[in-house]
Amino acid sequence: MKKKVLAIVLVMIMILGLTACGSSESGTNEEGNQTSNGNTTSEDNTSSDSEADTDEHVVITYMVTGDKPDGDKAARLDEMLEELNGILTEKVNAELEIYYIGWTDYLSNYNLTLAQMDGSVDLVGTASDWLDAWPNAKNGAFLELSEDMLKTYAPQTWESVSEDHWELCKYNGEIYLMPENNYAQWTNHGYVYRLDWAKEAGLENGVHSWEDMTEYFKYVKENYPDVIPWDSDGTHYAQMANGWIASHSDFVAVDGIASGALWGGTKDDLFTIMTPAYTETEMMVEYAKLMKEWDEIGVWKTDVLNNTASSNRDDFRIGRVGAEQHHTQTWTDLCSATEANTIYKDDPDAEAGFFYFGEEAQNVVALSITHGAMAVSAASENPERALMVYDLLRNDPECYKLLCYGIEGVSYEINDEGLRTTPDGYNSDIDNINGMTNWWWGRNDDLEIKDASRNWEAIDAMYAEYDKIKIDYPYGQFVPEVDDIQGKIQNVNEVYTNYTKQISFGKYPGTAEEIVAEMQAALKQAGIEDVTAALQVQFDTLYK
């Protein structure tokens, strides 16, 4: 109810803001190309046919999620910004200021800041799957970005994004987002495990299935008595269930409807809505049986559902546990001989493999290019200059390095191999600029400097494997209308959460068949069929 009331308040605020600022009339022609009457949401936001007037020095405020640095961290950030702003001033007579939305209650504060429409922010880091990009575009918080505007004020960005990718940045035929389309990032989940131990267990090629994972856990339990196979904190139930489904079907989930990723299509029928946990009984029964077996093996602690004190990832780094469940990006750290990963110093044979969910079915979905994207606030007083600044931050090597890595010689160095290292005296608590600017909306592999501490041989091989089998996320422009079904979505998600907690850790009474049947009956009672039908109507309108 609180979320619904907040949404209503936001919409009312945005409508009032738009009434004051004016509106635009635009659409698409018969070929689906953008058409416009040339108006924008503000009289000040109309100059897209000529060069921007840069005579006046302006401050461009970049809004980002993250806690504001203080103390020595803030001082280090200010040093970087001083150098960066000297370059921005020289090139476009502007400077950058960062406005932080702290992590506590971040989404509500993020949306409220945008809804104020007071011109306090210009560039807005956003995302279609976790930062309400499309609802904010729909409600008028973001500026429509015409092709002429982008070509004129962000020409390098315009050229670097393909026509197909620009299409994924449109809502109702208009571009609202600049995507992070040229950055290799894999957040698909799986199990990081000790590859050297798997080889000891007879899995010479590593773990490549849930059955292999079972054999690995058995071996660790029996041969390393001081090691917990996986010290889960009991919060991984949804990812485990999602991983099992991805590994045993061609299901593709729609992001953002419910935390359980319940609804979606299949690779051969993307636009017919279904829920495997509800319809694929045999598959879910096999999952419940395997998780009961893992519980009996002793994969996790007996009080796993209350194990809130787990430090599993840190324990993996030092060899106290046999697995960590997270995404590929985390594995790229854990498989590398960083200072924190002492297993590689203590044991020269140590290796960390990665069993990714979906491997058996070759079912991997690439991260949406709007998982990280940049928008311009509709209330920005300097939208053209904001685009010019963004174009430099994303594409100018000097600006990019400062924003992402800091001052060379202070926050990073480059070795003879062209890889990024840390200088003597480097303190990650103070000198890690990347952890302060949170530039997740315009990273660019053409300008990235690889971290020398990473195991790039293993990482590049994994990425190449993904690239061979992945499909692009197909639902990037789907904005579900959920007001009429939100209550049922919440009920279904609550039911699913309650049952997957039991099933995913083998802590259920009776048989696997009984618990799955009970779950499916409860899902039906909660309204899953009604939600599926309503979503299907929306899919049919958008995609068929």
C-alpha positions as semicolon CSV with decimal commas, in nm:
position;residue;x (nm);y (nm);z (nm)
1;M;0,000;0,000;0,000
2;K;0,285;0,241;0,085
3;K;0,440;0,186;-0,257
4;K;0,106;0,245;-0,429
5;V;0,047;0,569;-0,239
6;L;0,402;0,682;-0,318
7;A;0,350;0,606;-0,686
8;I;0,028;0,813;-0,692
9;V;0,203;1,105;-0,521
10;L;0,491;1,088;-0,769
11;V;0,262;1,086;-1,068
12;M;0,067;1,388;-0,935
13;I;0,387;1,581;-0,872
14;M;0,520;1,496;-1,216
15;I;0,193;1,596;-1,386
16;L;0,201;1,933;-1,209
17;G;0,563;1,978;-1,314
18;L;0,484;1,897;-1,676
19;T;0,183;2,131;-1,674
20;A;0,416;2,412;-1,574
21;C;0,685;2,327;-1,827
22;G;0,476;2,243;-2,132
23;S;0,462;1,915;-2,322
24;S;0,563;1,758;-2,651
25;E;0,367;1,581;-2,917
26;S;0,558;1,308;-3,090
27;G;0,512;0,963;-3,229
28;T;0,633;0,726;-3,497
29;N;0,576;0,716;-3,869
30;E;0,461;0,414;-4,066
31;E;0,814;0,272;-4,076
32;G;0,852;0,305;-3,696
33;N;1,098;0,592;-3,721
34;Q;1,089;0,878;-3,472
35;T;0,883;1,183;-3,571
36;S;0,843;1,500;-3,370
37;N;0,693;1,845;-3,390
38;G;1,025;1,981;-3,261
39;N;0,896;2,076;-2,916
40;T;1,042;1,951;-2,589
41;T;0,927;1,960;-2,230
42;S;1,079;2,302;-2,170
43;E;1,125;2,619;-2,373
44;D;1,490;2,610;-2,267
45;N;1,536;2,258;-2,403
46;T;1,469;2,326;-2,770
47;S;1,803;2,405;-2,931
48;S;1,892;2,088;-3,117
49;D;1,957;2,238;-3,461
50;S;2,260;2,454;-3,377
51;E;2,572;2,451;-3,167
52;A;2,519;2,504;-2,797
53;D;2,607;2,843;-2,657
54;T;2,897;2,767;-2,424
55;D;2,981;3,126;-2,333
56;E;2,833;3,087;-1,985
57;H;3,008;2,852;-1,745
58;V;2,759;2,597;-1,604
59;V;2,759;2,322;-1,343
60;I;2,619;1,988;-1,458
61;T;2,491;1,776;-1,170
62;Y;2,523;1,400;-1,208
63;M;2,279;1,208;-0,985
64;V;2,399;0,865;-0,876
65;T;2,299;0,595;-0,630
66;G;2,557;0,549;-0,359
67;D;2,663;0,687;-0,023
68;K;2,839;1,023;-0,032
69;P;3,210;0,999;0,052
70;D;3,336;1,186;0,355
71;G;3,666;1,260;0,524
72;D;3,979;1,155;0,335
73;K;3,769;0,983;0,069
74;A;3,590;1,307;-0,010
75;A;3,923;1,489;-0,029
76;R;4,056;1,235;-0,279
77;L;3,737;1,268;-0,484
78;D;3,768;1,647;-0,485
79;E;4,126;1,619;-0,615
80;M;4,006;1,409;-0,908
81;L;3,711;1,640;-0,980
82;E;3,940;1,942;-0,984
83;E;4,146;1,787;-1,264
84;L;3,839;1,658;-1,448
85;N;3,659;1,991;-1,427
86;G;3,962;2,170;-1,568
87;I;3,929;1,956;-1,880
88;L;3,550;1,993;-1,899
89;T;3,581;2,369;-1,859
90;E;3,836;2,390;-2,139
91;K;3,631;2,176;-2,378
92;V;3,267;2,268;-2,307
93;N;3,289;2,540;-2,036
94;A;3,116;2,319;-1,779
95;E;3,202;2,135;-1,463
96;L;3,067;1,821;-1,300
97;E;2,912;1,794;-0,957
98;I;2,795;1,464;-0,808
99;Y;2,465;1,432;-0,623
100;Y;2,440;1,113;-0,419
101;I;2,126;0,913;-0,342
102;G;2,229;0,708;-0,036
103;W;2,161;0,335;-0,031
104;T;1,914;0,357;0,258
105;D;1,566;0,357;0,101
106;Y;1,741;0,454;-0,221
107;L;1,461;0,388;-0,473
108;S;1,203;0,601;-0,294
109;N;1,452;0,888;-0,250
110;Y;1,567;0,854;-0,610
111;N;1,213;0,883;-0,746
112;L;1,121;1,166;-0,510
113;T;1,427;1,366;-0,618
114;L;1,331;1,329;-0,983
115;A;0,967;1,412;-0,912
116;Q;1,059;1,750;-0,763
117;M;1,137;1,874;-1,115
118;D;1,330;2,167;-0,968
119;G;1,633;2,164;-1,198
120;S;1,866;2,043;-0,923
121;V;1,995;1,751;-1,132
122;D;2,092;1,721;-1,498
123;L;2,242;1,380;-1,577
124;V;2,064;1,088;-1,413
125;G;2,214;0,742;-1,377
126;T;1,926;0,502;-1,428
127;A;1,833;0,144;-1,515
128;S;1,533;-0,032;-1,665
129;D;1,548;-0,324;-1,424
130;W;1,636;-0,173;-1,086
131;L;1,601;0,207;-1,101
132;D;1,258;0,262;-1,259
133;A;1,387;0,402;-1,588
134;W;1,069;0,338;-1,782
135;P;0,821;0,450;-1,515
136;N;1,018;0,774;-1,485
137;A;1,024;0,820;-1,862
138;K;0,652;0,748;-1,876
139;N;0,577;0,997;-1,598
140;G;0,776;1,279;-1,754
141;A;1,087;1,286;-1,534
142;F;1,326;1,230;-1,828
143;L;1,381;1,446;-2,134
144;E;1,300;1,313;-2,479
145;L;1,629;1,299;-2,667
146;S;1,577;1,365;-3,037
147;E;1,817;1,223;-3,292
148;D;1,924;1,578;-3,379
149;M;2,006;1,654;-3,015
150;L;2,213;1,340;-2,980
151;K;2,394;1,388;-3,310
152;T;2,473;1,750;-3,225
153;Y;2,562;1,735;-2,856
154;A;2,667;1,373;-2,801
155;P;2,804;1,278;-3,144
156;Q;3,050;1,012;-3,028
157;T;2,783;0,839;-2,824
158;W;2,537;0,860;-3,112
159;E;2,783;0,693;-3,348
160;S;2,881;0,422;-3,100
161;V;2,525;0,296;-3,045
162;S;2,368;0,087;-3,319
163;E;2,022;0,159;-3,460
164;D;1,891;-0,161;-3,297
165;H;2,026;-0,052;-2,959
166;W;1,876;0,296;-2,990
167;E;1,542;0,126;-3,049
168;L;1,580;-0,042;-2,708
169;C;1,617;0,304;-2,552
170;K;1,276;0,425;-2,673
171;Y;0,947;0,457;-2,493
172;N;0,645;0,530;-2,714
173;G;0,879;0,588;-3,006
174;E;1,102;0,843;-2,833
175;I;1,460;0,800;-2,708
176;Y;1,495;0,862;-2,336
177;L;1,811;0,671;-2,246
178;M;2,175;0,648;-2,353
179;P;2,270;0,284;-2,298
180;E;2,579;0,119;-2,154
181;N;2,604;-0,093;-2,469
182;N;2,980;-0,134;-2,504
183;Y;3,079;-0,290;-2,173
184;A;3,116;-0,662;-2,107
185;Q;2,934;-0,731;-1,783
186;W;2,789;-1,065;-1,675
187;T;2,569;-1,077;-1,369
188;N;2,425;-1,423;-1,432
189;H;2,454;-1,634;-1,119
190;G;2,618;-1,966;-1,040
191;Y;2,854;-2,137;-0,797
192;V;3,217;-2,041;-0,752
193;Y;3,399;-2,353;-0,634
194;R;3,750;-2,488;-0,580
195;L;3,846;-2,630;-0,918
196;D;4,152;-2,799;-0,769
197;W;3,932;-2,984;-0,522
198;A;3,689;-3,080;-0,797
199;K;3,979;-3,237;-0,989
200;E;4,074;-3,428;-0,674
201;A;3,715;-3,556;-0,667
202;G;3,753;-3,699;-1,017
203;L;3,585;-3,410;-1,195
204;E;3,885;-3,346;-1,418
205;N;3,706;-3,088;-1,632
206;G;3,542;-2,919;-1,337
207;V;3,177;-2,883;-1,241
208;H;2,933;-2,846;-1,532
209;S;2,601;-2,965;-1,391
210;W;2,401;-2,980;-1,070
211;E;2,491;-3,349;-1,049
212;D;2,860;-3,256;-1,067
213;M;2,801;-2,999;-0,796
214;T;2,650;-3,272;-0,577
215;E;2,956;-3,493;-0,623
216;Y;3,181;-3,199;-0,545
217;F;2,996;-3,115;-0,224
218;K;3,012;-3,480;-0,113
219;Y;3,387;-3,486;-0,169
220;V;3,448;-3,162;0,020
221;K;3,235;-3,280;0,313
222;E;3,415;-3,613;0,335
223;N;3,773;-3,501;0,269
224;Y;3,793;-3,153;0,420
225;P;3,626;-3,188;0,761
226;D;3,723;-2,838;0,870
227;V;3,558;-2,685;0,562
228;I;3,187;-2,608;0,523
229;P;3,094;-2,699;0,165
230;W;2,878;-2,386;0,136
231;D;2,805;-2,168;0,439
232;S;2,491;-2,010;0,293
233;D;2,318;-1,744;0,501
234;G;1,978;-1,875;0,396
235;T;1,891;-1,589;0,158
236;H;1,985;-1,762;-0,166
237;Y;1,664;-1,958;-0,215
238;A;1,528;-1,756;-0,511
239;Q;1,858;-1,759;-0,703
240;M;1,892;-2,133;-0,645
241;A;1,543;-2,202;-0,777
242;N;1,594;-1,966;-1,070
243;G;1,926;-2,135;-1,143
244;W;1,770;-2,481;-1,143
245;I;1,497;-2,364;-1,382
246;A;1,749;-2,197;-1,617
247;S;1,958;-2,516;-1,616
248;H;1,667;-2,747;-1,696
249;S;1,455;-2,544;-1,938
250;D;1,475;-2,260;-2,189
251;F;1,282;-2,021;-1,965
252;V;1,361;-1,648;-1,999
253;A;1,235;-1,440;-1,706
254;V;1,093;-1,090;-1,730
255;D;1,282;-0,861;-1,492
256;G;1,117;-0,642;-1,237
257;I;0,768;-0,789;-1,190
258;A;0,847;-0,983;-0,873
259;S;1,162;-1,070;-0,683
260;G;1,111;-1,436;-0,761
261;A;1,145;-1,379;-1,139
262;L;0,829;-1,587;-1,178
263;W;0,692;-1,480;-1,515
264;G;0,849;-1,497;-1,860
265;G;0,860;-1,683;-2,188
266;T;1,078;-1,951;-2,343
267;K;1,349;-1,910;-2,602
268;D;1,132;-2,067;-2,873
269;D;0,817;-1,879;-2,762
270;L;0,933;-1,558;-2,595
271;F;0,599;-1,383;-2,585
272;T;0,376;-1,646;-2,431
273;I;0,378;-1,588;-2,055
274;M;0,432;-1,885;-1,826
275;T;0,574;-1,978;-1,484
276;P;0,782;-2,299;-1,468
277;A;0,750;-2,325;-1,089
278;Y;0,374;-2,350;-1,139
279;T;0,349;-2,555;-1,457
280;E;0,661;-2,775;-1,472
281;T;0,582;-3,009;-1,184
282;E;0,830;-3,287;-1,258
283;M;1,119;-3,041;-1,291
284;M;1,036;-2,880;-0,956
285;V;0,998;-3,217;-0,783
286;E;1,347;-3,316;-0,898
287;Y;1,477;-2,988;-0,760
288;A;1,313;-3,048;-0,423
289;K;1,463;-3,398;-0,407
290;L;1,813;-3,275;-0,485
291;M;1,797;-3,000;-0,227
292;K;1,686;-3,252;0,034
293;E;1,992;-3,457;-0,061
294;W;2,219;-3,153;-0,024
295;D;2,072;-3,089;0,319
296;E;2,140;-3,448;0,422
297;I;2,497;-3,430;0,287
298;G;2,558;-3,128;0,511
299;V;2,626;-2,876;0,236
300;W;2,517;-2,594;0,471
301;K;2,473;-2,551;0,843
302;T;2,167;-2,711;1,000
303;D;2,035;-2,366;1,102
304;V;2,086;-2,228;0,751
305;L;1,756;-2,037;0,744
306;N;1,865;-1,839;1,050
307;N;2,234;-1,818;0,964
308;T;2,254;-1,440;0,936
309;A;2,614;-1,421;1,058
310;S;2,765;-1,599;0,758
311;S;3,077;-1,446;0,599
312;N;3,091;-1,707;0,325
313;R;3,259;-1,500;0,053
314;D;3,540;-1,385;0,279
315;D;3,577;-1,742;0,402
316;F;3,610;-1,865;0,043
317;R;3,897;-1,622;-0,006
318;I;4,092;-1,791;0,273
319;G;3,990;-2,153;0,212
320;R;3,734;-2,210;0,487
321;V;3,440;-2,294;0,258
322;G;3,408;-2,483;-0,069
323;A;3,167;-2,265;-0,269
324;E;3,016;-1,920;-0,304
325;Q;2,688;-1,851;-0,485
326;H;2,689;-1,524;-0,674
327;H;2,731;-1,386;-1,024
328;T;3,008;-1,403;-1,281
329;Q;3,152;-1,064;-1,190
330;T;3,215;-1,192;-0,838
331;W;3,388;-1,502;-0,973
332;T;3,623;-1,281;-1,178
333;D;3,746;-1,146;-0,845
334;L;3,753;-1,475;-0,654
335;C;3,942;-1,657;-0,931
336;S;4,221;-1,398;-0,926
337;A;4,530;-1,376;-0,706
338;T;4,434;-1,051;-0,536
339;E;4,571;-0,957;-0,196
340;A;4,247;-1,066;-0,027
341;N;4,242;-1,410;-0,190
342;T;4,506;-1,575;0,024
343;I;4,415;-1,927;-0,097
344;Y;4,649;-1,871;-0,392
345;K;4,939;-1,777;-0,167
346;D;4,874;-2,061;0,076
347;D;4,829;-2,326;-0,195
348;P;5,002;-2,289;-0,534
349;D;4,759;-2,544;-0,684
350;A;4,446;-2,354;-0,580
351;E;4,201;-2,265;-0,858
352;A;3,847;-2,127;-0,858
353;G;3,603;-2,255;-1,120
354;F;3,254;-2,131;-1,199
355;F;2,946;-2,343;-1,264
356;Y;2,700;-2,099;-1,415
357;F;2,326;-2,149;-1,398
358;G;2,186;-2,249;-1,736
359;E;2,503;-2,429;-1,844
360;E;2,339;-2,765;-1,909
361;A;2,061;-2,614;-2,121
362;Q;2,292;-2,352;-2,278
363;N;2,043;-2,098;-2,145
364;V;2,219;-1,767;-2,083
365;V;2,061;-1,425;-2,127
366;A;2,284;-1,121;-2,169
367;L;2,236;-0,830;-1,935
368;S;2,010;-0,563;-2,079
369;I;2,200;-0,267;-2,223
370;T;1,968;-0,048;-2,014
371;H;2,068;-0,225;-1,692
372;G;2,289;0,080;-1,676
373;A;2,191;0,389;-1,875
374;M;2,207;0,767;-1,859
375;A;1,908;0,999;-1,886
376;V;1,874;1,376;-1,882
377;S;1,632;1,525;-1,632
378;A;1,332;1,689;-1,800
379;A;1,385;1,979;-1,560
380;S;1,750;2,033;-1,652
381;E;1,825;2,397;-1,733
382;N;2,122;2,295;-1,950
383;P;2,029;1,971;-2,131
384;E;2,254;2,035;-2,431
385;R;2,558;2,100;-2,211
386;A;2,467;1,792;-2,005
387;L;2,483;1,583;-2,321
388;M;2,817;1,736;-2,414
389;V;2,957;1,652;-2,070
390;Y;2,823;1,297;-2,088
391;D;2,978;1,251;-2,433
392;L;3,317;1,345;-2,291
393;L;3,287;1,131;-1,978
394;R;3,195;0,830;-2,186
395;N;3,430;0,875;-2,483
396;D;3,721;1,106;-2,403
397;P;4,015;0,893;-2,277
398;E;4,145;1,155;-2,034
399;C;3,804;1,226;-1,881
400;Y;3,714;0,858;-1,868
401;K;4,030;0,756;-1,685
402;L;3,988;1,030;-1,426
403;L;3,623;0,946;-1,362
404;C;3,673;0,568;-1,348
405;Y;4,023;0,529;-1,205
406;G;4,126;0,860;-1,054
407;I;4,457;1,043;-1,083
408;E;4,735;0,833;-1,232
409;G;5,014;0,780;-0,980
410;V;4,774;0,831;-0,689
411;S;4,483;0,590;-0,746
412;Y;4,635;0,375;-1,020
413;E;4,939;0,308;-1,238
414;I;4,983;0,130;-1,571
415;N;5,250;-0,139;-1,597
416;D;5,465;-0,236;-1,895
417;E;5,192;-0,471;-2,017
418;G;4,934;-0,194;-2,025
419;L;4,749;-0,330;-1,722
420;R;4,624;-0,128;-1,428
421;T;4,804;-0,165;-1,094
422;T;4,799;0,025;-0,764
423;P;5,087;0,253;-0,656
424;D;5,291;0,205;-0,343
425;G;5,097;0,334;-0,046
426;Y;4,760;0,283;-0,216
427;N;4,474;0,262;0,034
428;S;4,154;0,118;-0,113
429;D;3,946;0,285;0,159
430;I;4,058;0,627;0,038
431;D;4,202;0,597;-0,312
432;N;3,940;0,384;-0,490
433;I;3,779;0,649;-0,711
434;N;3,568;0,393;-0,897
435;G;3,396;0,315;-0,569
436;M;3,302;0,682;-0,529
437;T;3,191;0,795;-0,876
438;N;2,983;0,481;-0,938
439;W;3,004;0,524;-1,316
440;W;2,768;0,242;-1,412
441;W;2,594;0,421;-1,698
442;G;2,858;0,477;-1,962
443;R;3,142;0,232;-1,917
444;N;3,327;0,173;-2,240
445;D;3,540;-0,132;-2,317
446;D;3,733;0,071;-2,576
447;L;3,875;0,279;-2,290
448;E;3,881;0,029;-2,003
449;I;4,222;-0,055;-1,858
450;K;4,232;-0,416;-1,744
451;D;4,312;-0,478;-1,378
452;A;4,647;-0,654;-1,354
453;S;4,527;-0,858;-1,055
454;R;4,257;-1,035;-1,258
455;N;4,299;-1,381;-1,413
456;W;4,223;-1,266;-1,767
457;E;4,304;-1,599;-1,927
458;A;4,019;-1,765;-1,737
459;I;3,787;-1,463;-1,758
460;D;3,825;-1,413;-2,133
461;A;3,761;-1,783;-2,191
462;M;3,439;-1,769;-1,986
463;Y;3,317;-1,455;-2,162
464;A;3,386;-1,615;-2,500
465;E;3,180;-1,917;-2,395
466;Y;2,891;-1,692;-2,294
467;D;2,908;-1,498;-2,620
468;K;2,862;-1,819;-2,819
469;I;2,539;-1,920;-2,648
470;K;2,377;-1,606;-2,504
471;I;2,065;-1,437;-2,628
472;D;1,997;-1,067;-2,583
473;Y;1,747;-0,978;-2,313
474;P;1,419;-0,963;-2,511
475;Y;1,195;-0,762;-2,278
476;G;1,390;-0,439;-2,237
477;Q;1,101;-0,214;-2,341
478;F;0,826;-0,393;-2,152
479;V;0,675;-0,165;-1,888
480;P;0,417;-0,376;-1,702
481;E;0,094;-0,208;-1,596
482;V;0,046;-0,361;-1,254
483;D;-0,189;-0,131;-1,063
484;D;-0,487;-0,365;-1,104
485;I;-0,289;-0,681;-1,027
486;Q;-0,027;-0,556;-0,780
487;G;-0,201;-0,717;-0,482
488;K;-0,206;-1,057;-0,651
489;I;0,156;-1,021;-0,763
490;Q;0,257;-0,954;-0,403
491;N;0,053;-1,249;-0,277
492;V;0,201;-1,483;-0,537
493;N;0,554;-1,364;-0,465
494;E;0,504;-1,409;-0,090
495;V;0,375;-1,765;-0,140
496;Y;0,665;-1,848;-0,372
497;T;0,917;-1,703;-0,128
498;N;0,778;-1,900;0,165
499;Y;0,792;-2,229;-0,025
500;T;1,126;-2,180;-0,200
501;K;1,289;-2,109;0,136
502;Q;1,186;-2,456;0,249
503;I;1,246;-2,634;-0,082
504;S;1,580;-2,474;-0,170
505;F;1,738;-2,581;0,159
506;G;1,560;-2,917;0,192
507;K;1,378;-2,801;0,506
508;Y;1,031;-2,916;0,411
509;P;0,810;-3,184;0,568
510;G;0,686;-3,486;0,373
511;T;0,791;-3,577;0,020
512;A;0,912;-3,363;-0,267
513;E;0,594;-3,441;-0,457
514;E;0,381;-3,324;-0,167
515;I;0,561;-2,994;-0,109
516;V;0,558;-2,901;-0,479
517;A;0,187;-2,983;-0,509
518;E;0,119;-2,777;-0,199
519;M;0,317;-2,484;-0,340
520;Q;0,139;-2,494;-0,674
521;A;-0,203;-2,506;-0,507
522;A;-0,108;-2,206;-0,294
523;L;0,014;-2,016;-0,600
524;K;-0,319;-2,077;-0,771
525;Q;-0,507;-1,961;-0,465
526;A;-0,292;-1,646;-0,455
527;G;-0,394;-1,555;-0,810
528;I;-0,103;-1,662;-1,031
529;E;-0,333;-1,751;-1,321
530;D;-0,499;-1,408;-1,310
531;V;-0,161;-1,231;-1,314
532;T;-0,040;-1,448;-1,602
533;A;-0,352;-1,369;-1,805
534;A;-0,322;-0,994;-1,741
535;L;0,046;-0,990;-1,838
536;Q;-0,033;-1,187;-2,152
537;V;-0,281;-0,921;-2,264
538;Q;-0,007;-0,660;-2,224
539;F;0,243;-0,875;-2,412
540;D;-0,004;-0,927;-2,695
541;T;-0,052;-0,550;-2,723
542;L;0,320;-0,472;-2,728
543;Y;0,473;-0,763;-2,916
544;K;0,211;-0,916;-3,143
